[in-house]
Amino acid sequence: MHAGFKNVKTACCGLGKLNAETPCSPTAKYCTNREQYVFWDSVHPTQHAHRIFANLMYNRTSPYTFPMNLGKLLHVE
């Protein structure tokens, strides 16, 4: 899978279909390797996913950071 993710559908923490029908709780199922999941629960990305998104926005040029990324924008005088 792209960016090292092995699971892009199921949430890392939760209950029900795709671990997304019930929020993360003490009785919920937890994944063993969070770095392989895009979603922590039904609405929140994992820390690994956030790290990738932040890097893309700050350091890279993409359709979301045109005409400049956040790193360049912070250094505009």
All heavy atoms as a GROMACS GRO file, in nm:
protein
  615
    1MET      N    1   0.083  -0.120   0.000
    1MET     CA    2   0.000   0.000   0.000
    1MET      C    3   0.087   0.126   0.000
    1MET      O    4   0.199   0.124   0.047
    1MET     CB    5  -0.089   0.004   0.123
    1MET     CG    6  -0.203  -0.096   0.124
    1MET     SD    7  -0.362  -0.019   0.105
    1MET     CE    8  -0.395  -0.039  -0.065
    2HIS      N    9   0.033   0.232  -0.045
    2HIS     CA   10   0.103   0.360  -0.053
    2HIS      C   11   0.135   0.414   0.086
    2HIS      O   12   0.057   0.402   0.178
    2HIS     CB   13   0.017   0.459  -0.130
    2HIS     CG   14   0.083   0.588  -0.156
    2HIS    ND1   15   0.196   0.599  -0.234
    2HIS    CD2   16   0.056   0.712  -0.113
    2HIS    CE1   17   0.234   0.725  -0.239
    2HIS    NE2   18   0.150   0.795  -0.166
    3ALA      N   19   0.251   0.472   0.103
    3ALA     CA   20   0.296   0.536   0.227
    3ALA      C   21   0.307   0.438   0.343
    3ALA      O   22   0.305   0.478   0.458
    3ALA     CB   23   0.206   0.653   0.263
    4GLY      N   24   0.317   0.310   0.315
    4GLY     CA   25   0.333   0.212   0.421
    4GLY      C   26   0.204   0.167   0.487
    4GLY      O   27   0.208   0.084   0.577
    5PHE      N   28   0.090   0.220   0.445
    5PHE     CA   29  -0.037   0.179   0.504
    5PHE      C   30  -0.078   0.043   0.450
    5PHE      O   31  -0.076   0.020   0.330
    5PHE     CB   32  -0.147   0.281   0.475
    5PHE     CG   33  -0.126   0.413   0.540
    5PHE    CD1   34  -0.104   0.526   0.463
    5PHE    CD2   35  -0.128   0.426   0.677
    5PHE    CE1   36  -0.085   0.649   0.522
    5PHE    CE2   37  -0.108   0.549   0.737
    5PHE     CZ   38  -0.086   0.661   0.660
    6LYS      N   39  -0.117  -0.046   0.539
    6LYS     CA   40  -0.168  -0.177   0.497
    6LYS      C   41  -0.319  -0.184   0.511
    6LYS      O   42  -0.382  -0.272   0.457
    6LYS     CB   43  -0.102  -0.288   0.578
    6LYS     CG   44   0.044  -0.304   0.545
    6LYS     CD   45   0.104  -0.423   0.613
    6LYS     CE   46   0.249  -0.436   0.570
    6LYS     NZ   47   0.314  -0.549   0.636
    7ASN      N   48  -0.376  -0.090   0.587
    7ASN     CA   49  -0.520  -0.089   0.606
    7ASN      C   50  -0.573   0.053   0.588
    7ASN      O   51  -0.544   0.141   0.668
    7ASN     CB   52  -0.556  -0.140   0.746
    7ASN     CG   53  -0.703  -0.168   0.759
    7ASN    OD1   54  -0.785  -0.089   0.718
    7ASN    ND2   55  -0.736  -0.281   0.817
    8VAL      N   56  -0.650   0.072   0.483
    8VAL     CA   57  -0.703   0.206   0.455
    8VAL      C   58  -0.853   0.214   0.476
    8VAL      O   59  -0.912   0.320   0.456
    8VAL     CB   60  -0.667   0.252   0.312
    8VAL    CG1   61  -0.517   0.263   0.295
    8VAL    CG2   62  -0.725   0.157   0.208
    9LYS      N   63  -0.916   0.104   0.515
    9LYS     CA   64  -1.062   0.102   0.535
    9LYS      C   65  -1.101   0.094   0.682
    9LYS      O   66  -1.183   0.170   0.729
    9LYS     CB   67  -1.125  -0.015   0.461
    9LYS     CG   68  -1.122  -0.003   0.312
    9LYS     CD   69  -1.193  -0.121   0.249
    9LYS     CE   70  -1.192  -0.114   0.098
    9LYS     NZ   71  -1.261  -0.229   0.038
   10THR      N   72  -1.043  -0.002   0.753
   10THR     CA   73  -1.082  -0.028   0.890
   10THR      C   74  -1.017   0.070   0.986
   10THR      O   75  -0.899   0.103   0.972
   10THR     CB   76  -1.041  -0.171   0.930
   10THR    OG1   77  -1.095  -0.261   0.835
   10THR    CG2   78  -1.090  -0.208   1.067
   11ALA      N   79  -1.092   0.116   1.086
   11ALA     CA   80  -1.036   0.202   1.189
   11ALA      C   81  -0.951   0.119   1.284
   11ALA      O   82  -0.976   0.001   1.305
   11ALA     CB   83  -1.149   0.272   1.266
   12CYS      N   84  -0.851   0.181   1.342
   12CYS     CA   85  -0.761   0.113   1.434
   12CYS      C   86  -0.831   0.084   1.567
   12CYS      O   87  -0.802  -0.015   1.632
   12CYS     CB   88  -0.640   0.202   1.457
   12CYS     SG   89  -0.510   0.127   1.553
   13CYS      N   90  -0.924   0.166   1.608
   13CYS     CA   91  -0.991   0.151   1.737
   13CYS      C   92  -1.140   0.175   1.721
   13CYS      O   93  -1.182   0.280   1.674
   13CYS     CB   94  -0.933   0.250   1.837
   13CYS     SG   95  -1.008   0.238   1.999
   14GLY      N   96  -1.220   0.080   1.762
   14GLY     CA   97  -1.364   0.095   1.754
   14GLY      C   98  -1.433  -0.039   1.754
   14GLY      O   99  -1.370  -0.144   1.773
   15LEU      N  100  -1.562  -0.040   1.731
   15LEU     CA  101  -1.642  -0.162   1.727
   15LEU      C  102  -1.736  -0.157   1.608
   15LEU      O  103  -1.765  -0.051   1.555
   15LEU     CB  104  -1.723  -0.178   1.855
   15LEU     CG  105  -1.644  -0.208   1.983
   15LEU    CD1  106  -1.734  -0.194   2.105
   15LEU    CD2  107  -1.583  -0.345   1.977
   16GLY      N  108  -1.785  -0.273   1.568
   16GLY     CA  109  -1.881  -0.281   1.459
   16GLY      C  110  -1.813  -0.293   1.324
   16GLY      O  111  -1.693  -0.318   1.314
   17LYS      N  112  -1.892  -0.274   1.220
   17LYS     CA  113  -1.841  -0.286   1.084
   17LYS      C  114  -1.726  -0.188   1.063
   17LYS      O  115  -1.739  -0.068   1.090
   17LYS     CB  116  -1.954  -0.258   0.984
   17LYS     CG  117  -1.914  -0.280   0.842
   17LYS     CD  118  -2.032  -0.258   0.747
   17LYS     CE  119  -1.990  -0.282   0.605
   17LYS     NZ  120  -2.101  -0.256   0.513
   18LEU      N  121  -1.614  -0.239   1.017
   18LEU     CA  122  -1.492  -0.163   0.991
   18LEU      C  123  -1.440  -0.089   1.116
   18LEU      O  124  -1.366   0.008   1.105
   18LEU     CB  125  -1.513  -0.064   0.876
   18LEU     CG  126  -1.555  -0.123   0.743
   18LEU    CD1  127  -1.579  -0.013   0.640
   18LEU    CD2  128  -1.451  -0.221   0.690
   19ASN      N  129  -1.480  -0.133   1.235
   19ASN     CA  130  -1.444  -0.068   1.362
   19ASN      C  131  -1.488   0.078   1.364
   19ASN      O  132  -1.427   0.162   1.429
   19ASN     CB  133  -1.294  -0.075   1.389
   19ASN     CG  134  -1.252  -0.206   1.450
   19ASN    OD1  135  -1.336  -0.288   1.487
   19ASN    ND2  136  -1.124  -0.227   1.461
   20ALA      N  137  -1.596   0.110   1.293
   20ALA     CA  138  -1.636   0.250   1.279
   20ALA      C  139  -1.779   0.278   1.325
   20ALA      O  140  -1.827   0.389   1.309
   20ALA     CB  141  -1.619   0.293   1.134
   21GLU      N  142  -1.848   0.179   1.379
   21GLU     CA  143  -1.986   0.203   1.421
   21GLU      C  144  -1.996   0.253   1.565
   21GLU      O  145  -2.092   0.319   1.600
   21GLU     CB  146  -2.068   0.075   1.404
   21GLU     CG  147  -2.087   0.038   1.258
   21GLU     CD  148  -2.165  -0.091   1.238
   21GLU    OE1  149  -2.192  -0.163   1.337
   21GLU    OE2  150  -2.201  -0.120   1.123
   22THR      N  151  -1.898   0.220   1.645
   22THR     CA  152  -1.894   0.265   1.785
   22THR      C  153  -1.759   0.329   1.809
   22THR      O  154  -1.657   0.274   1.769
   22THR     CB  155  -1.913   0.145   1.879
   22THR    OG1  156  -2.036   0.080   1.847
   22THR    CG2  157  -1.916   0.188   2.024
   23PRO      N  158  -1.756   0.445   1.877
   23PRO     CA  159  -1.628   0.512   1.900
   23PRO      C  160  -1.531   0.428   1.983
   23PRO      O  161  -1.570   0.332   2.048
   23PRO     CB  162  -1.668   0.639   1.977
   23PRO     CG  163  -1.813   0.655   1.958
   23PRO     CD  164  -1.869   0.519   1.931
   24CYS      N  165  -1.408   0.470   1.982
   24CYS     CA  166  -1.305   0.406   2.060
   24CYS      C  167  -1.339   0.416   2.209
   24CYS      O  168  -1.376   0.522   2.258
   24CYS     CB  169  -1.172   0.475   2.032
   24CYS     SG  170  -1.031   0.388   2.098
   25SER      N  171  -1.331   0.305   2.279
   25SER     CA  172  -1.362   0.300   2.422
   25SER      C  173  -1.278   0.190   2.486
   25SER      O  174  -1.210   0.114   2.416
   25SER     CB  175  -1.511   0.270   2.442
   25SER     OG  176  -1.540   0.138   2.400
   26PRO      N  177  -1.280   0.179   2.618
   26PRO     CA  178  -1.202   0.073   2.682
   26PRO      C  179  -1.240  -0.069   2.637
   26PRO      O  180  -1.157  -0.159   2.645
   26PRO     CB  181  -1.232   0.092   2.830
   26PRO     CG  182  -1.267   0.236   2.843
   26PRO     CD  183  -1.339   0.269   2.715
   27THR      N  184  -1.361  -0.089   2.587
   27THR     CA  185  -1.402  -0.222   2.542
   27THR      C  186  -1.384  -0.242   2.392
   27THR      O  187  -1.412  -0.348   2.340
   27THR     CB  188  -1.551  -0.247   2.577
   27THR    OG1  189  -1.631  -0.148   2.512
   27THR    CG2  190  -1.573  -0.243   2.727
   28ALA      N  191  -1.335  -0.142   2.323
   28ALA     CA  192  -1.318  -0.149   2.178
   28ALA      C  193  -1.198  -0.235   2.140
   28ALA      O  194  -1.108  -0.259   2.220
   28ALA     CB  195  -1.300  -0.008   2.121
   29LYS      N  196  -1.195  -0.278   2.016
   29LYS     CA  197  -1.082  -0.351   1.960
   29LYS      C  198  -0.974  -0.249   1.920
   29LYS      O  199  -1.005  -0.148   1.858
   29LYS     CB  200  -1.123  -0.429   1.837
   29LYS     CG  201  -1.225  -0.535   1.861
   29LYS     CD  202  -1.262  -0.600   1.728
   29LYS     CE  203  -1.379  -0.692   1.742
   29LYS     NZ  204  -1.423  -0.744   1.612
   30TYR      N  205  -0.850  -0.279   1.956
   30TYR     CA  206  -0.738  -0.194   1.918
   30TYR      C  207  -0.649  -0.269   1.821
   30TYR      O  208  -0.625  -0.388   1.838
   30TYR     CB  209  -0.654  -0.156   2.041
   30TYR     CG  210  -0.724  -0.065   2.137
   30TYR    CD1  211  -0.804  -0.115   2.237
   30TYR    CD2  212  -0.708   0.072   2.128
   30TYR    CE1  213  -0.868  -0.031   2.326
   30TYR    CE2  214  -0.772   0.157   2.215
   30TYR     CZ  215  -0.851   0.105   2.315
   30TYR     OH  216  -0.914   0.189   2.401
   31CYS      N  217  -0.596  -0.199   1.724
   31CYS     CA  218  -0.503  -0.263   1.631
   31CYS      C  219  -0.367  -0.278   1.699
   31CYS      O  220  -0.336  -0.206   1.793
   31CYS     CB  221  -0.492  -0.182   1.503
   31CYS     SG  222  -0.430  -0.015   1.525
   32THR      N  223  -0.287  -0.369   1.649
   32THR     CA  224  -0.156  -0.391   1.710
   32THR      C  225  -0.048  -0.302   1.651
   32THR      O  226   0.052  -0.276   1.716
   32THR     CB  227  -0.114  -0.539   1.693
   32THR    OG1  228  -0.114  -0.571   1.555
   32THR    CG2  229  -0.207  -0.631   1.768
   33ASN      N  230  -0.066  -0.254   1.528
   33ASN     CA  231   0.034  -0.169   1.465
   33ASN      C  232  -0.035  -0.046   1.404
   33ASN      O  233  -0.079  -0.048   1.290
   33ASN     CB  234   0.111  -0.245   1.357
   33ASN     CG  235   0.230  -0.166   1.307
   33ASN    OD1  236   0.241  -0.046   1.331
   33ASN    ND2  237   0.319  -0.231   1.238
   34ARG      N  238  -0.040   0.061   1.480
   34ARG     CA  239  -0.111   0.184   1.438
   34ARG      C  240  -0.051   0.247   1.314
   34ARG      O  241  -0.119   0.316   1.240
   34ARG     CB  242  -0.110   0.284   1.552
   34ARG     CG  243  -0.183   0.234   1.673
   34ARG     CD  244  -0.168   0.329   1.788
   34ARG     NE  245  -0.225   0.267   1.906
   34ARG     CZ  246  -0.209   0.312   2.027
   34ARG    NH1  247  -0.135   0.419   2.049
   34ARG    NH2  248  -0.264   0.252   2.130
   35GLU      N  249   0.078   0.228   1.291
   35GLU     CA  250   0.144   0.288   1.176
   35GLU      C  251   0.093   0.233   1.043
   35GLU      O  252   0.114   0.292   0.939
   35GLU     CB  253   0.296   0.266   1.185
   35GLU     CG  254   0.356   0.327   1.310
   35GLU     CD  255   0.437   0.450   1.282
   35GLU    OE1  256   0.489   0.462   1.172
   35GLU    OE2  257   0.445   0.536   1.372
   36GLN      N  258   0.023   0.120   1.046
   36GLN     CA  259  -0.027   0.059   0.924
   36GLN      C  260  -0.170   0.103   0.890
   36GLN      O  261  -0.222   0.067   0.786
   36GLN     CB  262  -0.023  -0.093   0.936
   36GLN     CG  263   0.116  -0.148   0.946
   36GLN     CD  264   0.119  -0.299   0.960
   36GLN    OE1  265   0.016  -0.363   0.975
   36GLN    NE2  266   0.237  -0.356   0.956
   37TYR      N  267  -0.233   0.181   0.975
   37TYR     CA  268  -0.371   0.224   0.957
   37TYR      C  269  -0.378   0.372   0.923
   37TYR      O  270  -0.304   0.453   0.978
   37TYR     CB  271  -0.452   0.201   1.086
   37TYR     CG  272  -0.485   0.057   1.111
   37TYR    CD1  273  -0.388  -0.034   1.150
   37TYR    CD2  274  -0.614   0.010   1.096
   37TYR    CE1  275  -0.418  -0.166   1.174
   37TYR    CE2  276  -0.646  -0.122   1.119
   37TYR     CZ  277  -0.548  -0.210   1.158
   37TYR     OH  278  -0.580  -0.340   1.181
   38VAL      N  279  -0.472   0.408   0.838
   38VAL     CA  280  -0.496   0.550   0.807
   38VAL      C  281  -0.584   0.611   0.916
   38VAL      O  282  -0.558   0.721   0.963
   38VAL     CB  283  -0.564   0.567   0.670
   38VAL    CG1  284  -0.603   0.712   0.646
   38VAL    CG2  285  -0.473   0.518   0.559
   39PHE      N  286  -0.685   0.537   0.962
   39PHE     CA  287  -0.782   0.591   1.057
   39PHE      C  288  -0.764   0.535   1.197
   39PHE      O  289  -0.753   0.415   1.216
   39PHE     CB  290  -0.925   0.562   1.010
   39PHE     CG  291  -0.958   0.626   0.880
   39PHE    CD1  292  -0.960   0.552   0.764
   39PHE    CD2  293  -0.984   0.762   0.872
   39PHE    CE1  294  -0.988   0.611   0.642
   39PHE    CE2  295  -1.012   0.823   0.751
   39PHE     CZ  296  -1.014   0.747   0.636
   40TRP      N  297  -0.766   0.624   1.297
   40TRP     CA  298  -0.763   0.582   1.437
   40TRP      C  299  -0.902   0.536   1.480
   40TRP      O  300  -0.919   0.431   1.538
   40TRP     CB  301  -0.716   0.696   1.527
   40TRP     CG  302  -0.737   0.665   1.671
   40TRP    CD1  303  -0.826   0.725   1.755
   40TRP    CD2  304  -0.672   0.564   1.749
   40TRP    NE1  305  -0.819   0.668   1.880
   40TRP    CE2  306  -0.726   0.568   1.877
   40TRP    CE3  307  -0.574   0.470   1.721
   40TRP    CZ2  308  -0.685   0.483   1.979
   40TRP    CZ3  309  -0.534   0.385   1.822
   40TRP    CH2  310  -0.588   0.392   1.949
   41ASP      N  311  -1.001   0.617   1.451
   41ASP     CA  312  -1.141   0.581   1.478
   41ASP      C  313  -1.222   0.620   1.356
   41ASP      O  314  -1.167   0.641   1.249
   41ASP     CB  315  -1.192   0.644   1.608
   41ASP     CG  316  -1.184   0.796   1.608
   41ASP    OD1  317  -1.171   0.858   1.500
   41ASP    OD2  318  -1.192   0.856   1.717
   42SER      N  319  -1.352   0.632   1.370
   42SER     CA  320  -1.436   0.657   1.253
   42SER      C  321  -1.414   0.794   1.189
   42SER      O  322  -1.453   0.814   1.074
   42SER     CB  323  -1.583   0.639   1.289
   42SER     OG  324  -1.620   0.731   1.390
   43VAL      N  325  -1.354   0.887   1.259
   43VAL     CA  326  -1.336   1.022   1.202
   43VAL      C  327  -1.194   1.077   1.210
   43VAL      O  328  -1.164   1.176   1.144
   43VAL     CB  329  -1.433   1.124   1.269
   43VAL    CG1  330  -1.576   1.090   1.237
   43VAL    CG2  331  -1.411   1.132   1.418
   44HIS      N  332  -1.106   1.019   1.288
   44HIS     CA  333  -0.973   1.076   1.310
   44HIS      C  334  -0.863   0.992   1.243
   44HIS      O  335  -0.858   0.871   1.264
   44HIS     CB  336  -0.942   1.086   1.459
   44HIS     CG  337  -1.036   1.173   1.532
   44HIS    ND1  338  -1.141   1.122   1.606
   44HIS    CD2  339  -1.043   1.307   1.543
   44HIS    CE1  340  -1.209   1.222   1.659
   44HIS    NE2  341  -1.152   1.335   1.622
   45PRO      N  342  -0.774   1.057   1.169
   45PRO     CA  343  -0.658   0.986   1.115
   45PRO      C  344  -0.562   0.947   1.228
   45PRO      O  345  -0.561   1.008   1.335
   45PRO     CB  346  -0.591   1.089   1.023
   45PRO     CG  347  -0.696   1.190   0.996
   45PRO     CD  348  -0.782   1.194   1.117
   46THR      N  349  -0.479   0.847   1.203
   46THR     CA  350  -0.378   0.808   1.300
   46THR      C  351  -0.266   0.911   1.304
   46THR      O  352  -0.256   0.998   1.218
   46THR     CB  353  -0.316   0.672   1.264
   46THR    OG1  354  -0.259   0.682   1.133
   46THR    CG2  355  -0.418   0.560   1.270
   47GLN      N  356  -0.179   0.901   1.404
   47GLN     CA  357  -0.066   0.991   1.415
   47GLN      C  358   0.024   0.980   1.291
   47GLN      O  359   0.074   1.080   1.241
   47GLN     CB  360   0.014   0.960   1.541
   47GLN     CG  361   0.129   1.055   1.565
   47GLN     CD  362   0.201   1.026   1.696
   47GLN    OE1  363   0.162   0.938   1.773
   47GLN    NE2  364   0.305   1.100   1.722
   48HIS      N  365   0.042   0.860   1.241
   48HIS     CA  366   0.124   0.839   1.121
   48HIS      C  367   0.063   0.910   1.001
   48HIS      O  368   0.133   0.975   0.923
   48HIS     CB  369   0.140   0.689   1.096
   48HIS     CG  370   0.229   0.656   0.981
   48HIS    ND1  371   0.362   0.690   0.977
   48HIS    CD2  372   0.204   0.592   0.864
   48HIS    CE1  373   0.416   0.649   0.864
   48HIS    NE2  374   0.322   0.589   0.793
   49ALA      N  375  -0.068   0.900   0.985
   49ALA     CA  376  -0.136   0.968   0.874
   49ALA      C  377  -0.123   1.120   0.889
   49ALA      O  378  -0.095   1.190   0.791
   49ALA     CB  379  -0.283   0.928   0.869
   50HIS      N  380  -0.140   1.172   1.010
   50HIS     CA  381  -0.124   1.317   1.033
   50HIS      C  382   0.017   1.362   0.999
   50HIS      O  383   0.036   1.469   0.941
   50HIS     CB  384  -0.154   1.352   1.179
   50HIS     CG  385  -0.297   1.376   1.208
   50HIS    ND1  386  -0.367   1.483   1.160
   50HIS    CD2  387  -0.386   1.304   1.281
   50HIS    CE1  388  -0.492   1.478   1.203
   50HIS    NE2  389  -0.507   1.370   1.276
   51ARG      N  390   0.116   1.282   1.035
   51ARG     CA  391   0.256   1.316   1.005
   51ARG      C  392   0.278   1.326   0.854
   51ARG      O  393   0.343   1.418   0.806
   51ARG     CB  394   0.347   1.209   1.066
   51ARG     CG  395   0.494   1.246   1.065
   51ARG     CD  396   0.581   1.140   1.134
   51ARG     NE  397   0.540   1.115   1.270
   51ARG     CZ  398   0.493   0.997   1.315
   51ARG    NH1  399   0.484   0.895   1.234
   51ARG    NH2  400   0.458   0.984   1.441
   52ILE      N  401   0.221   1.233   0.779
   52ILE     CA  402   0.235   1.236   0.633
   52ILE      C  403   0.164   1.357   0.575
   52ILE      O  404   0.219   1.429   0.490
   52ILE     CB  405   0.180   1.105   0.572
   52ILE    CG1  406   0.274   0.989   0.607
   52ILE    CG2  407   0.164   1.118   0.421
   52ILE    CD1  408   0.218   0.854   0.574
   53PHE      N  409   0.042   1.387   0.620
   53PHE     CA  410  -0.032   1.503   0.572
   53PHE      C  411   0.044   1.633   0.600
   53PHE      O  412   0.056   1.720   0.515
   53PHE     CB  413  -0.170   1.512   0.636
   53PHE     CG  414  -0.260   1.396   0.608
   53PHE    CD1  415  -0.358   1.360   0.698
   53PHE    CD2  416  -0.248   1.320   0.492
   53PHE    CE1  417  -0.442   1.253   0.674
   53PHE    CE2  418  -0.331   1.212   0.467
   53PHE     CZ  419  -0.429   1.179   0.558
   54ALA      N  420   0.097   1.645   0.722
   54ALA     CA  421   0.170   1.767   0.760
   54ALA      C  422   0.294   1.784   0.674
   54ALA      O  423   0.324   1.895   0.629
   54ALA     CB  424   0.207   1.761   0.908
   55ASN      N  425   0.367   1.676   0.651
   55ASN     CA  426   0.486   1.682   0.567
   55ASN      C  427   0.451   1.725   0.424
   55ASN      O  428   0.520   1.808   0.365
   55ASN     CB  429   0.558   1.547   0.566
   55ASN     CG  430   0.686   1.553   0.487
   55ASN    OD1  431   0.763   1.648   0.495
   55ASN    ND2  432   0.710   1.449   0.408
   56LEU      N  433   0.343   1.671   0.370
   56LEU     CA  434   0.301   1.709   0.236
   56LEU      C  435   0.266   1.857   0.228
   56LEU      O  436   0.303   1.927   0.133
   56LEU     CB  437   0.181   1.626   0.191
   56LEU     CG  438   0.209   1.481   0.155
   56LEU    CD1  439   0.078   1.406   0.133
   56LEU    CD2  440   0.296   1.472   0.033
   57MET      N  441   0.195   1.908   0.328
   57MET     CA  442   0.153   2.048   0.325
   57MET      C  443   0.270   2.144   0.350
   57MET      O  444   0.275   2.252   0.294
   57MET     CB  445   0.045   2.073   0.430
   57MET     CG  446  -0.080   1.992   0.406
   57MET     SD  447  -0.151   2.024   0.247
   57MET     CE  448  -0.287   2.120   0.293
   58TYR      N  449   0.364   2.103   0.434
   58TYR     CA  450   0.474   2.192   0.472
   58TYR      C  451   0.591   2.188   0.374
   58TYR      O  452   0.650   2.290   0.343
   58TYR     CB  453   0.524   2.157   0.612
   58TYR     CG  454   0.619   2.260   0.667
   58TYR    CD1  455   0.572   2.375   0.729
   58TYR    CD2  456   0.757   2.243   0.656
   58TYR    CE1  457   0.658   2.470   0.778
   58TYR    CE2  458   0.844   2.337   0.705
   58TYR     CZ  459   0.794   2.451   0.766
   58TYR     OH  460   0.880   2.546   0.814
   59ASN      N  461   0.624   2.070   0.325
   59ASN     CA  462   0.747   2.054   0.247
   59ASN      C  463   0.730   2.030   0.097
   59ASN      O  464   0.824   2.049   0.022
   59ASN     CB  465   0.829   1.937   0.303
   59ASN     CG  466   0.877   1.964   0.442
   59ASN    OD1  467   0.928   2.070   0.471
   59ASN    ND2  468   0.858   1.867   0.530
   60ARG      N  469   0.616   1.986   0.055
   60ARG     CA  470   0.600   1.944  -0.084
   60ARG      C  471   0.507   2.037  -0.161
   60ARG      O  472   0.425   2.106  -0.104
   60ARG     CB  473   0.542   1.803  -0.090
   60ARG     CG  474   0.619   1.702  -0.009
   60ARG     CD  475   0.719   1.629  -0.097
   60ARG     NE  476   0.810   1.549  -0.018
   60ARG     CZ  477   0.800   1.419   0.000
   60ARG    NH1  478   0.701   1.353  -0.055
   60ARG    NH2  479   0.890   1.356   0.070
   61THR      N  480   0.519   2.033  -0.291
   61THR     CA  481   0.426   2.103  -0.378
   61THR      C  482   0.320   2.002  -0.421
   61THR      O  483   0.352   1.894  -0.466
   61THR     CB  484   0.498   2.159  -0.502
   61THR    OG1  485   0.601   2.246  -0.457
   61THR    CG2  486   0.403   2.234  -0.591
   62SER      N  487   0.196   2.038  -0.402
   62SER     CA  488   0.086   1.949  -0.440
   62SER      C  489  -0.032   2.035  -0.483
   62SER      O  490  -0.029   2.157  -0.468
   62SER     CB  491   0.047   1.861  -0.321
   62SER     OG  492  -0.024   1.936  -0.224
   63PRO      N  493  -0.138   1.974  -0.532
   63PRO     CA  494  -0.256   2.053  -0.569
   63PRO      C  495  -0.316   2.128  -0.450
   63PRO      O  496  -0.387   2.226  -0.468
   63PRO     CB  497  -0.355   1.948  -0.620
   63PRO     CG  498  -0.273   1.829  -0.653
   63PRO     CD  499  -0.152   1.833  -0.565
   64TYR      N  500  -0.285   2.084  -0.328
   64TYR     CA  501  -0.342   2.147  -0.210
   64TYR      C  502  -0.258   2.263  -0.159
   64TYR      O  503  -0.302   2.340  -0.075
   64TYR     CB  504  -0.358   2.044  -0.098
   64TYR     CG  505  -0.430   1.920  -0.145
   64TYR    CD1  506  -0.363   1.800  -0.158
   64TYR    CD2  507  -0.565   1.926  -0.179
   64TYR    CE1  508  -0.429   1.687  -0.204
   64TYR    CE2  509  -0.630   1.813  -0.225
   64TYR     CZ  510  -0.562   1.695  -0.237
   64TYR     OH  511  -0.627   1.584  -0.283
   65THR      N  512  -0.135   2.275  -0.208
   65THR     CA  513  -0.046   2.381  -0.159
   65THR      C  514   0.002   2.471  -0.271
   65THR      O  515   0.109   2.530  -0.262
   65THR     CB  516   0.075   2.320  -0.087
   65THR    OG1  517   0.143   2.233  -0.178
   65THR    CG2  518   0.034   2.244   0.036
   66PHE      N  519  -0.074   2.484  -0.376
   66PHE     CA  520  -0.037   2.566  -0.490
   66PHE      C  521  -0.073   2.712  -0.462
   66PHE      O  522  -0.179   2.737  -0.407
   66PHE     CB  523  -0.110   2.517  -0.616
   66PHE     CG  524  -0.071   2.591  -0.739
   66PHE    CD1  525   0.047   2.560  -0.803
   66PHE    CD2  526  -0.150   2.693  -0.787
   66PHE    CE1  527   0.084   2.630  -0.917
   66PHE    CE2  528  -0.113   2.763  -0.900
   66PHE     CZ  529   0.004   2.730  -0.965
   67PRO      N  530   0.006   2.810  -0.488
   67PRO     CA  531   0.131   2.808  -0.562
   67PRO      C  532   0.254   2.783  -0.474
   67PRO      O  533   0.365   2.772  -0.525
   67PRO     CB  534   0.138   2.947  -0.623
   67PRO     CG  535   0.070   3.034  -0.523
   67PRO     CD  536  -0.040   2.946  -0.465
   68MET      N  537   0.239   2.776  -0.341
   68MET     CA  538   0.355   2.746  -0.258
   68MET      C  539   0.311   2.665  -0.136
   68MET      O  540   0.196   2.676  -0.092
   68MET     CB  541   0.427   2.873  -0.215
   68MET     CG  542   0.348   2.965  -0.124
   68MET     SD  543   0.436   3.115  -0.078
   68MET     CE  544   0.429   3.209  -0.228
   69ASN      N  545   0.404   2.586  -0.082
   69ASN     CA  546   0.371   2.508   0.036
   69ASN      C  547   0.380   2.595   0.161
   69ASN      O  548   0.422   2.711   0.156
   69ASN     CB  549   0.461   2.384   0.045
   69ASN     CG  550   0.608   2.419   0.058
   69ASN    OD1  551   0.645   2.517   0.122
   69ASN    ND2  552   0.693   2.338  -0.003
   70LEU      N  553   0.343   2.541   0.276
   70LEU     CA  554   0.343   2.618   0.399
   70LEU      C  555   0.482   2.660   0.444
   70LEU      O  556   0.500   2.768   0.499
   70LEU     CB  557   0.274   2.538   0.511
   70LEU     CG  558   0.126   2.516   0.493
   70LEU    CD1  559   0.071   2.423   0.601
   70LEU    CD2  560   0.050   2.646   0.493
   71GLY      N  561   0.582   2.577   0.418
   71GLY     CA  562   0.718   2.612   0.452
   71GLY      C  563   0.764   2.739   0.381
   71GLY      O  564   0.824   2.828   0.441
   72LYS      N  565   0.735   2.749   0.253
   72LYS     CA  566   0.769   2.869   0.177
   72LYS      C  567   0.684   2.988   0.219
   72LYS      O  568   0.733   3.100   0.229
   72LYS     CB  569   0.753   2.844   0.028
   72LYS     CG  570   0.854   2.750  -0.030
   72LYS     CD  571   0.831   2.727  -0.178
   72LYS     CE  572   0.932   2.628  -0.233
   72LYS     NZ  573   0.904   2.595  -0.374
   73LEU      N  574   0.557   2.964   0.245
   73LEU     CA  575   0.467   3.071   0.285
   73LEU      C  576   0.511   3.137   0.416
   73LEU      O  577   0.503   3.258   0.432
   73LEU     CB  578   0.325   3.018   0.300
   73LEU     CG  579   0.216   3.119   0.332
   73LEU    CD1  580   0.204   3.222   0.221
   73LEU    CD2  581   0.081   3.048   0.351
   74LEU      N  582   0.562   3.058   0.509
   74LEU     CA  583   0.610   3.113   0.637
   74LEU      C  584   0.731   3.202   0.622
   74LEU      O  585   0.759   3.283   0.709
   74LEU     CB  586   0.640   2.999   0.734
   74LEU     CG  587   0.518   2.925   0.786
   74LEU    CD1  588   0.561   2.803   0.866
   74LEU    CD2  589   0.430   3.015   0.870
   75HIS      N  590   0.804   3.188   0.513
   75HIS     CA  591   0.924   3.267   0.491
   75HIS      C  592   0.905   3.383   0.393
   75HIS      O  593   1.000   3.450   0.355
   75HIS     CB  594   1.039   3.176   0.446
   75HIS     CG  595   1.081   3.081   0.553
   75HIS    ND1  596   1.033   2.954   0.561
   75HIS    CD2  597   1.164   3.100   0.657
   75HIS    CE1  598   1.086   2.895   0.666
   75HIS    NE2  599   1.166   2.980   0.727
   76VAL      N  600   0.780   3.409   0.355
   76VAL     CA  601   0.750   3.522   0.267
   76VAL      C  602   0.759   3.651   0.348
   76VAL      O  603   0.706   3.660   0.457
   76VAL     CB  604   0.610   3.507   0.203
   76VAL    CG1  605   0.571   3.634   0.130
   76VAL    CG2  606   0.606   3.389   0.110
   77GLU      N  607   0.827   3.748   0.293
   77GLU     CA  608   0.840   3.876   0.364
   77GLU      C  609   0.760   3.984   0.295
   77GLU      O  610   0.734   3.987   0.184
   77GLU     CB  611   0.986   3.917   0.372
   77GLU     CG  612   1.064   3.822   0.458
   77GLU     CD  613   1.207   3.867   0.476
   77GLU    OE1  614   1.236   3.986   0.461
   77GLU    OE2  615   1.290   3.782   0.505
   0.00000   0.00000   0.00000
